[in-house]
Amino acid sequence: MLIKLVKDIDKNEYPYSTIAFKSLDLNAPVVFFTGENGSGKSTILRIISQLTNSINVSKNIDYRFEKYKGFSVSWNTKLKRGYYFQSEDFYTFLSWIEKEEQENKDLLNQSIKKHGNRESFGKILEIGLHEGNVEKMKSMVSKFKMASHGEGYISFFSSKLRGKTLYLLDEPETPLSFQNQLTLISLIKKYVDEGSQFIICTHSPILLAYPNALIYHFSDKISITEYENHPIVRDYTSFLSSPTRYMKYLFDEEEWIWSHK
């Protein structure tokens, strides 16, 4: 398990200046990073992904390791090489399999045109290869695209899960309904029981309810907070207990009364 992130040097430049800390305890099966957008939580997650050589599912990442050399991590038990997921990665993956499907169709058509009516062992091998690839990509497209976005994301994510592996998730709740967030929690529990560790950036009070998780809140500093006292939980609880009060505050009272006649 990953147990600590340390800032070994301090500079007045990105990413060192993102948020002030000397070391961050990560010694828990499930760790949450929370805070407003721009608070530095995603930067810290990206630093961890670089230092642990995690597989970056996204193609839109700066891979220059040099700028993260001033940080280090420590383990008590080394986990398998893990994955770094961003919320948009599923859509990147869908675009990739659609492109691959079309490319394999084009290659198949080119092979058929090249060989024509001639029968040969080379023709059988080449066309058989492309036909197999077309069917494989067609199956992948059907599996993920025919499902709803949330169900497709869960299916995509669960296909990467295994025991004794580190998972870094950046706002995984983005495409997920309430029910699918509960499904995600169940998946996390299953693989935590198999020795995996999850470090998650989130705005979701549902995910934060995971039992015995270590929850960090990023503001002007990084602090540990309990679920019941977390600003996200307090804000959602306050809103759901009286949504009309918030609407009256947001809208002109006369407009509010008119719209509810």
Secondary structure, DSSP 8 states (H G I E B T S, - for coil): -EEEEEE-S--SSTTTTSS--SEEE--SSEEEEEESTTSSHHHHHHHHHHHTT-EE--S-----GGGGTTEEEEESS--EEEEEEETTHHHHHHHHHHHHHHHHHHHHHHHHHHHTT---HHHHHHHHHHHHHHHHHHHHHHHHHSS-HHHHHHHHHHTT--SSEEEEEESTTTT--HHHHHHHHHHHHHHHTTT-EEEEE---TTGGGSTT-EEEEESSSEEE--GGG-HHHHHHHHHHH-HHHHHHHHS-HHHHHHHT-
